[in-house]
Amino acid sequence: MFTGIIESLGIVKNIVKEGDNIHISIESDFTSELKIDQSVAHDGVCLTIVNINGNEYTVTAIKETLDKSNLKYLKVGDKINLERAMILGARLDGHIVQGHVDQTAVCTNVIEEDGSWVFSFEYDNSLNNITIEKGSVTVNGTSLTVVNSKNNNFSVAIIPYTYKFTNFHTFKKGTVVNLEFDVIGKYVAKLLKK
């Protein structure tokens, strides 16, 4: 379980393909605090640490994960949003995030305003995921509030801190991002279908 409050930006140091899987090695400023078998969210994708070597650790993404996320597009040198699992009893500053990416979206617009940025995203609505105005959504693991919610697209407004300390500063038109829709909204939508 995560909160969507990004702790750190990691740097992808190595990618090794093995069958349908990829092993991703990441340099992080909190690697020394990690242990093998621990879960960390990577651009919102919960992955298990399988190896630690100095200031780098390695995780494995399987075909199911690669099919539903943007991890298949990672390159050495890319910045990746990192969040360690929530500590029970700690404040929930973002929203309830499972680390289970629902699908990807494409950035369709970036507007720099006077002191903030508005990012717009379009996604395939045939998967029955929805956003609501002022509801929560996770973009690359970052807990955000939806603005301008439409049938297959939405926008989010980013403060300077989020822009600087997450990989949002690398987004441009065409960037593929991971989306995790609000878990409560997903349950409500499923119940209403029944």
C-alpha positions as CSV (number, residue, x, y, z in Angstrom):
1,M,0.0,0.0,0.0
2,F,1.3,3.5,-0.9
3,T,0.2,7.1,-0.6
4,G,1.2,8.5,-4.0
5,I,3.6,10.9,-2.3
6,I,6.9,10.5,-4.2
7,E,9.9,10.1,-1.9
8,S,12.7,10.3,-4.4
9,L,13.7,10.2,-8.1
10,G,15.8,7.2,-9.0
11,I,18.0,6.8,-12.1
12,V,17.8,3.7,-14.2
13,K,21.3,2.3,-14.4
14,N,20.8,-1.0,-16.2
15,I,18.1,-3.0,-18.0
16,V,18.5,-6.7,-18.7
17,K,16.0,-8.7,-20.7
18,E,15.4,-12.3,-19.7
19,G,12.6,-14.1,-21.6
20,D,9.5,-11.9,-21.3
21,N,10.9,-10.2,-18.1
22,I,13.2,-7.3,-17.6
23,H,15.5,-6.7,-14.6
24,I,15.8,-3.0,-13.9
25,S,18.7,-1.7,-11.7
26,I,18.0,1.7,-10.1
27,E,20.3,4.1,-8.3
28,S,18.5,5.6,-5.3
29,D,19.4,7.8,-2.4
30,F,17.6,5.4,0.0
31,T,19.0,2.1,-1.4
32,S,21.0,1.6,1.9
33,E,17.7,1.5,3.8
34,L,16.2,-1.2,1.6
35,K,16.2,-5.0,1.9
36,I,15.6,-7.9,-0.5
37,D,11.9,-8.8,-0.8
38,Q,10.8,-5.2,0.1
39,S,8.2,-3.5,-2.2
40,V,8.8,-0.2,-3.8
41,A,6.6,1.7,-6.2
42,H,8.4,2.7,-9.5
43,D,6.4,5.2,-11.5
44,G,3.4,3.8,-9.5
45,V,4.2,0.1,-10.2
46,C,4.8,-2.0,-7.1
47,L,7.9,-4.1,-7.7
48,T,9.9,-6.4,-5.3
49,I,13.6,-5.9,-4.7
50,V,15.5,-8.9,-5.8
51,N,19.1,-7.7,-5.4
52,I,21.1,-4.9,-3.8
53,N,24.6,-3.8,-4.8
54,G,26.0,-0.6,-3.3
55,N,23.7,2.3,-4.1
56,E,21.8,0.3,-6.7
57,Y,19.0,-2.2,-6.3
58,T,17.3,-4.4,-8.9
59,V,13.7,-5.3,-9.5
60,T,12.0,-7.6,-12.0
61,A,9.0,-6.6,-14.2
62,I,7.1,-9.5,-15.7
63,K,5.1,-9.6,-18.9
64,E,1.8,-8.7,-17.2
65,T,3.4,-5.6,-15.6
66,L,5.1,-4.6,-18.9
67,D,1.8,-5.0,-20.8
68,K,0.0,-2.6,-18.5
69,S,2.6,0.0,-17.7
70,N,5.2,2.3,-19.3
71,L,8.1,0.3,-17.8
72,K,8.6,-1.3,-21.2
73,Y,9.8,2.1,-22.5
74,L,12.4,2.6,-19.9
75,K,16.0,3.4,-21.0
76,V,19.2,3.7,-19.1
77,G,19.5,7.2,-17.6
78,D,15.7,7.7,-17.3
79,K,14.4,9.3,-14.1
80,I,11.8,7.2,-12.2
81,N,9.5,8.2,-9.3
82,L,10.1,6.1,-6.2
83,E,8.0,5.5,-3.1
84,R,8.5,3.0,-0.4
85,A,5.5,1.2,1.1
86,M,3.3,3.1,3.6
87,I,4.1,2.6,7.3
88,L,1.0,1.5,9.3
89,G,0.0,4.3,11.6
90,A,1.6,7.1,9.5
91,R,-0.3,10.0,7.9
92,L,-1.9,9.2,4.6
93,D,-0.9,12.5,2.9
94,G,-2.0,11.4,-0.7
95,H,-4.7,8.8,-1.2
96,I,-4.9,5.0,-1.0
97,V,-2.6,3.7,-3.8
98,Q,-2.1,0.0,-4.4
99,G,0.8,0.2,-6.8
100,H,-1.3,-1.8,-9.3
101,V,-1.2,0.2,-12.5
102,D,-4.5,0.0,-14.4
103,Q,-3.3,1.3,-17.8
104,T,-1.2,3.9,-19.5
105,A,-2.1,7.3,-20.9
106,V,-0.5,9.7,-23.3
107,C,0.4,13.3,-22.3
108,T,-1.5,15.5,-24.8
109,N,-0.6,18.9,-23.5
110,V,1.6,20.7,-21.0
111,I,0.7,24.3,-20.2
112,E,3.0,26.4,-18.0
113,E,1.1,28.9,-16.0
114,D,2.4,31.6,-13.7
115,G,3.8,29.3,-11.0
116,S,2.2,26.0,-11.9
117,W,1.7,23.6,-14.7
118,V,-1.3,21.9,-16.2
119,F,-0.8,18.4,-17.7
120,S,-3.5,16.8,-19.8
121,F,-3.7,13.1,-20.5
122,E,-5.7,10.8,-22.8
123,Y,-6.4,7.1,-22.1
124,D,-8.3,4.2,-23.6
125,N,-11.8,4.3,-22.0
126,S,-12.8,0.9,-23.3
127,L,-11.2,-0.5,-20.1
128,N,-14.0,1.2,-18.2
129,N,-11.7,3.3,-16.0
130,I,-13.0,6.7,-15.0
131,T,-12.0,9.9,-13.4
132,I,-14.2,12.4,-11.7
133,E,-13.8,16.1,-11.2
134,K,-11.8,16.7,-8.0
135,G,-11.3,13.0,-7.5
136,S,-8.0,11.2,-7.1
137,V,-5.8,9.7,-9.7
138,T,-2.2,8.4,-9.7
139,V,0.1,9.4,-12.6
140,N,3.4,7.7,-12.5
141,G,2.8,7.0,-8.9
142,T,2.1,10.6,-8.0
143,S,-1.2,11.2,-6.1
144,L,-3.1,14.0,-7.8
145,T,-6.4,15.8,-8.0
146,V,-8.3,15.5,-11.3
147,V,-9.4,18.7,-13.1
148,N,-11.3,18.9,-16.3
149,S,-12.5,15.3,-16.2
150,K,-13.9,14.0,-19.5
151,N,-14.9,10.6,-20.9
152,N,-11.3,9.5,-21.9
153,N,-9.1,12.4,-20.8
154,F,-8.4,14.6,-17.8
155,S,-5.9,17.2,-16.6
156,V,-4.0,17.7,-13.4
157,A,-2.5,20.9,-12.0
158,I,1.1,20.6,-10.6
159,I,2.7,22.8,-8.0
160,P,6.4,23.7,-8.4
161,Y,7.6,21.2,-5.7
162,T,5.9,18.3,-7.5
163,Y,7.3,19.5,-10.9
164,K,10.8,19.6,-9.6
165,F,10.9,16.5,-7.3
166,T,9.1,14.0,-9.6
167,N,9.6,13.1,-13.2
168,F,6.8,15.4,-14.3
169,H,9.6,17.9,-15.4
170,T,10.5,15.3,-18.1
171,F,7.0,15.0,-19.6
172,K,6.1,16.5,-22.9
173,K,3.4,15.9,-25.5
174,G,3.5,12.2,-26.3
175,T,5.0,11.0,-23.1
176,V,3.4,7.7,-22.0
177,V,2.6,7.5,-18.3
178,N,1.1,5.0,-15.8
179,L,-2.4,5.5,-14.4
180,E,-3.9,4.0,-11.3
181,F,-7.5,5.1,-10.9
182,D,-9.0,5.6,-7.5
183,V,-9.6,2.2,-5.8
184,I,-12.9,3.3,-4.2
185,G,-14.1,4.6,-7.6
186,K,-13.2,1.3,-9.2
187,Y,-15.3,-0.6,-6.7
188,V,-18.2,1.7,-7.0
189,A,-18.1,1.5,-10.8
190,K,-18.0,-2.3,-10.7
191,L,-20.9,-2.5,-8.3
192,L,-23.1,-0.1,-10.4
193,K,-22.5,-2.4,-13.4
194,K,-24.0,-5.3,-11.5
